[in-house]
């Protein structure tokens, strides 16, 4: 398997040795990688004026078995390279009349692929680590912040020492200053990856804490500092990040943990229901 991380650089380095047709393909990909990543071999061939077989040979020359592997590598590369403007341009031609269906289908596909590809052994190990940790830190910045808040909110009903680490008055590293080897940090980040999340993962790792990365790819920068990696698909339909599959994965973790502490949770929630009712936290039936 070829390293996808330096794909564009590798194309540039081999450019001088390419045939005339291959150079046309290389030029198009280097200048339009955001569009090329979602084009078939035939489409790229038509665009630059070469045959489909030339595009396939171009992929072989770069070390890929065929064009689909090159296309997948390009899609991995652009996950963290695309600007918001480029994402908007990618979807500018979508038919508004079918937009709801298109986006929903993509989200459904993200969940399906996540379920099919998830490493169940890692999933179970993460559940075990959540149970055994002295304190649990859940880290999520920018678009991943709601995911961290959701996970932290429910885990706090189950465990006493749960802390959500996100943007606020204190710097991220200040919020992690007391993290210890017996603690667990769950870092959540999806393209475009937040630099501070990666730094926080490295910080926790250096302090001896155990780390979990919830991210989209093994190429994610979080994986370098993770003891356990859980992958969830987040293929984007537009400038908005698709976080449906990551949320489903987090929901599954919470349910798995909750089932194992069912008796304790039941007792706690009975007390919580009494408190919520007394202070009218939720809208209920009229008592009059």
C-alpha positions in Angstrom: 0.0 0.0 0.0 1.3 3.4 -1.0 1.5 6.2 1.6 -1.3 8.6 0.6 0.0 11.5 2.7 2.5 12.8 0.2 0.7 11.8 -3.0 0.7 15.3 -4.5 4.4 15.7 -3.7 5.1 12.4 -5.2 3.4 13.4 -8.4 5.5 16.5 -8.6 8.7 14.6 -8.0 8.0 12.1 -10.8 6.7 14.7 -13.2 9.9 15.0 -15.3 9.9 11.3 -16.1 6.3 11.2 -17.2 5.1 10.8 -20.7 3.3 13.7 -22.4 -0.1 12.2 -21.7 0.8 11.5 -18.1 2.0 15.1 -17.6 -1.4 16.3 -18.8 -3.1 14.1 -16.1 -0.6 15.2 -13.5 -1.1 18.9 -14.3 -4.9 18.5 -14.0 -4.7 16.7 -10.7 -2.2 19.1 -9.1 -4.3 22.1 -10.1 -7.7 20.6 -9.5 -7.2 17.8 -6.9 -10.5 18.7 -5.2 -12.4 18.0 -8.4 -10.3 15.1 -9.7 -10.9 13.1 -6.5 -14.5 12.6 -7.5 -14.0 12.0 -11.2 -13.8 8.6 -13.0 -10.8 7.6 -15.0 -12.8 8.1 -18.2 -13.9 11.6 -17.1 -10.4 12.7 -16.3 -9.2 11.3 -19.7 -11.9 13.3 -21.5 -11.0 16.4 -19.6 -7.3 16.4 -20.5 -7.6 14.6 -23.9 -6.1 11.2 -23.2 -7.5 7.7 -23.1 -8.9 6.0 -20.0 -6.1 3.4 -20.2 -3.5 6.2 -20.0 -5.1 7.4 -16.8 -5.0 3.8 -15.4 -1.3 3.5 -16.4 -0.7 6.9 -14.6 -2.1 5.3 -11.4 0.1 2.2 -11.9 3.2 4.4 -12.4 2.5 6.0 -9.0 2.3 2.6 -7.3 -1.4 1.9 -7.3 -3.1 -1.3 -8.5 -5.6 0.7 -10.5 -7.4 4.0 -10.8 -9.9 3.3 -8.0 -7.0 3.1 -5.5 -5.5 6.4 -6.7 -8.9 8.0 -6.5 -9.4 6.8 -2.9 -5.9 8.2 -2.1 -6.9 11.6 -3.5 -10.1 11.6 -1.5 -8.1 10.9 1.6 -5.7 13.7 0.8 -8.3 16.4 0.3 -10.2 15.6 3.5 -7.8 18.0 5.3 -6.7 20.2 2.4 -10.0 21.5 1.1 -11.0 25.0 2.3 -14.6 25.9 3.0 -14.7 27.8 -0.3 -13.5 24.7 -2.2 -16.1 22.6 -0.5 -18.9 25.0 -1.6 -17.6 25.0 -5.2 -17.6 21.1 -5.2 -21.4 21.1 -4.5 -22.4 24.2 -6.4 -23.9 22.1 -9.2 -26.1 19.9 -6.9 -29.8 19.9 -7.8 -31.7 21.6 -5.0 -34.8 19.6 -5.7 -32.9 16.4 -4.7 -30.6 17.9 -2.1 -32.4 16.4 0.9 -32.3 12.9 -0.6 -28.6 13.3 -1.7 -27.4 14.4 1.7 -29.5 11.9 3.6 -28.2 9.1 1.4 -24.6 10.1 2.0 -25.2 10.2 5.8 -26.8 6.7 5.6 -23.9 5.4 3.6 -21.5 6.9 6.2 -23.2 5.0 9.0 -23.4 1.8 7.0 -19.7 1.9 6.1 -18.7 2.8 9.7 -20.7 -0.3 11.0 -19.1 -2.5 8.4 -15.5 -1.3 9.0 -15.4 -0.8 12.7 -12.9 -2.9 14.6 -15.2 -4.5 17.3 -12.2 -5.6 19.4 -11.0 -2.0 19.6 -14.6 -0.9 20.4 -14.8 -3.3 23.3 -11.3 -2.3 24.6 -12.4 1.3 24.6 -15.5 0.4 26.6 -13.2 -1.4 29.1 -10.8 1.5 29.3 -13.7 3.9 30.0 -14.7 1.7 33.0 -11.2 1.4 34.4 -10.1 5.0 34.0 -9.6 7.2 37.1 -10.9 10.2 35.2 -12.3 10.6 31.7 -11.5 13.6 29.6 -13.5 14.1 26.4 -11.9 16.5 23.9 -13.5 18.1 20.9 -12.9 21.4 19.2 -14.7 23.4 16.5 -17.3 21.3 14.7 -16.3 18.3 16.9 -17.2 20.3 20.1 -20.9 19.2 20.0 -19.8 15.6 19.8 -17.6 16.0 22.9 -20.4 17.8 24.7 -22.9 15.0 23.9 -20.5 12.2 25.0 -19.5 14.1 28.2 -23.1 14.9 29.0 -24.2 11.2 29.1 -20.9 9.8 30.6 -21.3 12.2 33.5 -24.5 10.4 34.5 -22.6 7.2 34.7 -19.2 8.2 36.1 -18.2 10.8 38.7 -15.0 12.2 37.1 -15.8 13.2 33.5 -14.5 16.4 32.1 -15.3 17.9 28.6 -12.3 19.7 27.2 -13.3 22.3 24.6 -12.7 26.0 23.8 -13.4 28.3 26.7 -11.8 30.7 29.1 -9.0 28.3 29.8 -6.5 27.1 27.2 -6.9 23.4 26.2 -3.6 22.4 27.7 -4.5 24.2 30.9 -7.7 22.1 31.1 -5.5 19.0 30.9 -2.8 20.0 33.4 -3.9 17.4 36.0 -4.2 14.5 33.7 -2.4 11.4 35.0 -1.4 7.9 33.8 -4.5 6.4 35.3 -6.7 8.7 33.2 -8.3 8.4 29.8 -8.4 11.1 27.1 -10.9 10.6 24.3 -10.0 12.9 21.4 -12.5 13.6 18.7 -11.6 15.3 15.4 -12.6 15.2 11.7 -11.4 17.1 8.7 -10.3 19.8 8.8 -8.5 18.6 11.9 -8.0 21.1 14.6 -4.3 21.6 15.4 -5.0 22.1 19.1 -6.7 18.7 19.4 -3.6 17.0 18.0 -1.4 19.0 20.4 -3.6 18.1 23.3 -3.4 14.4 22.4 0.4 14.6 22.3 0.4 16.4 25.7 -1.8 13.7 27.3 0.3 11.0 25.8 3.5 12.6 27.2 1.9 12.8 30.6 1.3 9.0 30.5 -2.4 9.0 30.1 -4.2 6.5 27.8 -5.6 8.0 24.7 -8.5 7.2 22.3 -8.9 8.8 18.9 -12.4 9.0 17.3 -11.6 10.2 13.8 -12.2 9.4 10.1 -9.0 7.8 8.8 -5.7 6.1 9.8 -4.1 9.1 8.1 -5.6 11.4 10.7 -2.9 13.2 12.7 -4.7 12.1 15.9 -3.7 8.4 15.3 0.0 9.2 16.0 -0.8 9.8 19.6 -3.6 7.3 20.1 -3.5 4.0 22.0 -6.9 3.0 20.6 -8.4 4.2 17.3 -12.1 4.2 16.4 -12.9 5.2 12.8 -16.2 6.7 11.6 -16.9 7.9 8.1 -17.4 11.6 7.6 -17.4 12.0 3.8 -18.7 15.5 3.2 -21.6 16.5 1.1 -20.8 20.2 1.3 -19.0 22.7 3.4 -20.9 21.3 6.4 -19.1 18.4 8.1 -21.0 15.1 8.1 -20.9 14.0 11.7 -23.9 11.6 11.7 -21.7 8.4 11.7 -19.4 9.7 14.5 -22.4 10.6 16.6 -23.8 7.1 16.1 -20.5 5.6 17.1 -20.4 7.7 20.2 -24.0 6.8 21.0 -23.1 3.1 20.7 -20.2 3.6 23.2 -22.5 5.3 25.7 -25.1 2.5 25.4 -22.5 -0.2 25.8 -21.2 1.5 28.9 -24.7 2.1 30.2 -25.8 -1.5 29.8 -22.9 -2.7 32.0 -23.9 -0.2 34.7 -27.6 -0.6 34.4 -28.3 -1.1 38.1 -26.3 1.9 39.2 -27.7 4.1 36.4 -31.3 3.1 37.3 -30.9 4.1 40.9 -29.2 7.5 39.9 -31.9 8.3 37.4 -34.7 7.6 39.9 -33.1 10.3 42.1 -32.6 12.6 39.1 -36.2 12.2 38.1 -37.2 13.3 41.6 -35.0 16.4 41.3 -36.1 17.2 37.8 -39.8 16.9 38.9 -39.3 19.0 42.1 -37.5 21.8 40.2 -39.7 21.5 37.1 -36.7 21.0 34.8 -38.8 19.5 32.0 -42.3 20.5 30.8 -44.7 18.0 32.3 -48.5 17.5 32.7 -50.4 20.3 34.3 -50.9 19.4 38.0 -53.9 21.7 38.5 
